[in-house]
Amino acid sequence: VMLAAGDTFRAAAIKQLSTWANRLNLDCIKGVQGGDPSAIIFDALTAAKARGHDVVIADTAGRLQSKTDLMNELAKIKRVIEKVVPDAPHEIYLILDASTGQNALDQAKIFNAFTPLTGLVLTKLDGSAKGGIILSIYHQMRIPIRYIGIGEDAEDFL
C-alpha cells in the first residue's frame, strides 16, 4: 500500500498524511502545498508500479464542494488515474465528518456528479455527533457505507 498526498489545498494535509504513513510504515508520495494534485497522483501511481505496490490510496482536497475549481480538479485527477491505470480508480470514497449534518447530502450529490462514488466513510463518531445523515445518503443514493472512524488510532477505523 502506498499513500498519495494529493490534498495540496488544505493547510497541514500533507504533513498529516505523512504522519499517518510513518505510523503505519507505508510509502507516501507528496508534493508541496499549492502544488498540482494531479501530478502528485501521477507520480504516486508511477512509483507504486515501480516499487511493486498494488494499492494506492490518494487523499485529495475534496471537502469543499462549493469550490468549482476543486471539484474540476477531482475530475482531472480521475482522468490522470485512468491514463496511468486504465481500469482505475477502483474505489472512490467520500469521507464525511459525523458532525456535518444535512450539508453532507449536498456534498455527496455534487461529488457523485463529478466523480461517481463507490463508498462512504464516516469519521469522528467518537464525539457527540451521531452521523445520522449517512443513512439518508445511503437510502437516497445507494452509496454503501464502507468504514467508520471512532477514534484517533488506526485500530479505531472500522
N, C-alpha and C positions, 0 to 999 in steps of 0.2 A: 504494500500500500504506500502510495505517495500522496502528499498534500500539495495543493497549489494555492498560493496566497493571492488570489485574483481580486480581492477587495482592496483596491488601492484608493478608494474614496473615503472610507471611514478612518478617522484617526485611530491609531493603535491596532488596527485589524491585522496587519502583517505581523506585528510583534506578538499579538495574542495567538495567532495560528502557529507561529514559530515556537512559542512556549509549549503549546499542546503537542507539537511534533517532537520536541525534545522529551517531554514527559512520556510519550508513547513510543519513543525510539523509532520515529518514522522520518523518511526523507521529506524535505519541504522545499519547493521551488518558490522563490519570492522575488519581487522587484522592489520598487520604491513607491512611497506614497505619491499619488498623482500620475503614476506610470500607466502604461497601456495594459489593461487586464487581459485582453485577447492575446497579446504577446507572451504574457506570463503563462497562460494556459497552454499556448502552443509549445513553449519551452518545457513545461512540465510533462506534456504528453510525449514529446520527443525524448526527454530524459528518461521517462518511465520505460519507453520501448528499449532504449539503450541499456538500461540497468536491469531489465527483466521484471519490472513491476507490472502486474496485471490489473491493478486498480488505482485510479487517480481520483481523489476527492478534491474538487475545486470549490473554494469559497469565493463568492462574488458579492459585489455591493448591490444586493437585490432588495433591500428592505424599503427603499424609497420609491414606491410605485407612482408617486406624483411627479417624479422627475423623469421626463420623457427621454432625456439623453442617457440616463442609467438603464432604462428599460430597453432602449435601442442597443446599448452595449451588451446586454444579455443576449439579445438576438444575434449580435455579431459573434459573441463568444461561442454560441451554439454552432454557427456556420464554420468557425475555425476548428472546433472539435470534430465536426463531420468531415472536414478535409483531411485531418490527420488520422482519424479512426473512422472510416466510412459508416460503420453501423452504430456509432456512438452519437450522443451520450446515451448510456443505457438507463440511467435514472436521473431524474431532475426533481429534487426535493425543495419545497418551500419551508423554511424554518420560521416558526411563529413563536412569539413571546406569549406566554399564557395570560398576561395582563393586557394584551392588545385590544380585546373586545371586538365589537362589530366591525371595526376597520379591517380586521383580518379577512373577513369575507371579501371585501373590496380588493384587498391585496391578492388573494387567491385568484379572483376573476381576471384581474389585469395581468398578473404573472402568467396565468394559463393561456391568455391570448397571445403573449409574446413568445413564450416557450412552454409548450404543454407539460404540465406537472405529472409526475408518476407517484408522488407521495408527499406526505406532510410530516413534519417533525415539530413537536410542541415542547418548548423549553420553559424553564423557571416554574415548574409545578411544585417546587419546594416552598414557595411563599404562600401568600393568602389568595392568589389568583386561582380560579378553578379551571379556566381554559375551555369552558363550555362551547365557545364559538367553533371549535374544531369539529364538533359533532354536526353543527349546521353546515359547515363547509363540506363535510363528507356526504351528508344527506342531499345537499343541493347539487354538488359537483361530482360526486362519486370518486373523489381522490382519496386513496387509502391513507390511513394514519400508520406511518412506518415506525416511528420512535417517539419516546417522551423523555424529557430530562427532568430529574427530580433532585438535582444537587449539583455540586461543583466538581465532583470526581468522575473519572472515566467509568467507574462502576455504576454511576447514577444515570447512565444513559441506557434506557430500556427499550 
